[in-house]
Amino acid sequence: MGELINGMHHVSLIVADTSRALGFYRDLLGLEVDESRPDLGYPGVWLQVGGQQIHLLELPNPDPLEGRPEHGGRDRHLALVISDLDRLKFQLDQAGITYTLSRSGRRALFCRDPDKNALEFVESPSV
């Protein structure tokens, strides 16, 4: 039968305000918007991450925003591969976004988007 699952297509994150989220994902992180997103009856956007996507859904969030762990590695999170951790740290510092370094010893950091979704950025120089 072979492998049933052989890749990841997208990850969806709930946001309160698509425009504000785009300030983080598009403007700060540099992700491109996929303009082919159809009208799904609610605001949102699809963002390209290599051959995969992040879908931002502007919908009511069923999860509490308060009480989440300070370190995103102890929360549900999306891990993205980056080529230059120091450059990302500089950009986050300039934007006033707090982050914590990976506790695994890898060159990685965790931060939260404006909607408190946890993100991990793992450095892989071969990207």
C-alpha positions as CSV (number, residue, x, y, z in Angstrom):
1,M,0.0,0.0,0.0
2,G,2.9,2.4,0.6
3,E,2.9,5.5,2.6
4,L,-0.6,7.0,3.2
5,I,0.6,10.4,4.4
6,N,3.5,11.9,2.5
7,G,3.4,15.6,3.2
8,M,1.8,18.6,4.9
9,H,-0.5,20.9,2.8
10,H,-1.3,23.6,5.3
11,V,-1.8,24.6,8.9
12,S,-4.7,26.8,10.0
13,L,-4.4,29.5,12.7
14,I,-7.3,31.5,14.2
15,V,-6.8,35.2,14.2
16,A,-9.0,38.1,15.5
17,D,-8.0,40.6,12.8
18,T,-6.6,39.5,9.4
19,S,-5.1,42.9,8.7
20,R,-3.2,42.9,12.0
21,A,-2.1,39.3,11.4
22,L,-0.8,40.3,8.0
23,G,1.4,42.9,9.7
24,F,3.2,40.0,11.4
25,Y,3.2,37.2,8.8
26,R,3.5,39.2,5.6
27,D,5.2,42.5,6.6
28,L,7.5,41.2,9.4
29,L,8.2,37.6,8.4
30,G,7.9,38.2,4.6
31,L,5.4,35.5,3.7
32,E,3.6,35.9,0.4
33,V,-0.2,36.0,0.2
34,D,-1.8,33.4,-2.1
35,E,-4.5,35.4,-3.9
36,S,-6.3,32.3,-5.0
37,R,-8.2,31.9,-1.7
38,P,-11.9,31.8,-2.5
39,D,-14.6,33.6,-0.6
40,L,-15.2,31.2,2.3
41,G,-17.8,33.3,4.0
42,Y,-15.4,34.7,6.6
43,P,-12.3,36.9,6.4
44,G,-8.8,35.3,6.2
45,V,-5.8,34.7,4.0
46,W,-3.6,32.0,2.7
47,L,0.2,32.4,3.0
48,Q,2.9,30.6,1.1
49,V,5.6,28.8,3.0
50,G,7.6,27.0,0.4
51,G,5.3,24.4,-1.1
52,Q,3.0,24.5,2.0
53,Q,0.7,27.2,3.4
54,I,-0.5,28.8,6.6
55,H,-4.2,29.6,6.5
56,L,-5.2,32.5,8.7
57,L,-8.9,32.2,9.7
58,E,-10.6,35.2,11.2
59,L,-13.1,33.3,13.3
60,P,-14.1,33.3,17.0
61,N,-11.4,31.6,19.0
62,P,-12.7,28.8,21.2
63,D,-9.4,28.7,23.1
64,P,-8.5,31.0,26.0
65,L,-5.8,33.5,25.2
66,E,-4.7,34.0,28.8
67,G,-2.8,31.4,30.8
68,R,-0.7,30.1,28.0
69,P,2.9,29.1,28.8
70,E,5.5,31.9,28.4
71,H,7.7,29.5,26.4
72,G,5.9,28.5,23.2
73,G,7.6,25.1,23.2
74,R,5.2,24.1,26.0
75,D,2.2,25.0,23.9
76,R,0.7,23.9,20.6
77,H,2.9,25.5,18.0
78,L,3.9,25.6,14.4
79,A,7.6,25.0,13.6
80,L,9.1,26.8,10.6
81,V,12.5,26.3,9.1
82,I,14.6,29.5,8.6
83,S,18.1,30.1,7.2
84,D,19.3,32.9,9.6
85,L,18.2,32.9,13.3
86,D,20.2,36.0,14.1
87,R,18.5,38.0,11.3
88,L,15.1,36.9,12.7
89,K,16.1,37.8,16.2
90,F,17.0,41.3,15.0
91,Q,13.7,41.7,13.2
92,L,11.7,40.6,16.3
93,D,13.8,42.9,18.5
94,Q,13.1,45.8,16.2
95,A,9.4,45.0,16.2
96,G,9.3,44.7,20.0
97,I,8.3,41.0,19.9
98,T,9.4,38.9,22.8
99,Y,10.8,35.4,22.2
100,T,12.5,32.6,24.1
101,L,15.3,30.4,22.8
102,S,14.8,26.7,22.4
103,R,15.6,24.7,25.5
104,S,16.7,21.7,23.4
105,G,20.1,23.3,22.5
106,R,19.1,23.7,18.8
107,R,19.4,27.1,17.1
108,A,15.8,27.9,17.4
109,L,13.4,30.3,19.1
110,F,9.8,30.6,20.0
111,C,7.5,33.6,19.8
112,R,3.8,34.4,19.6
113,D,1.9,36.2,16.9
114,P,-0.5,39.0,17.8
115,D,-3.2,36.4,18.5
116,K,-0.9,34.4,20.9
117,N,-0.4,31.5,18.5
118,A,3.0,30.0,19.3
119,L,5.6,29.7,16.5
120,E,8.9,28.0,16.5
121,F,11.7,29.0,14.1
122,V,14.4,26.4,13.6
123,E,17.6,27.4,11.8
124,S,18.8,25.2,9.0
125,P,21.5,27.0,7.0
126,S,20.9,24.8,3.9
127,V,17.4,26.4,3.3
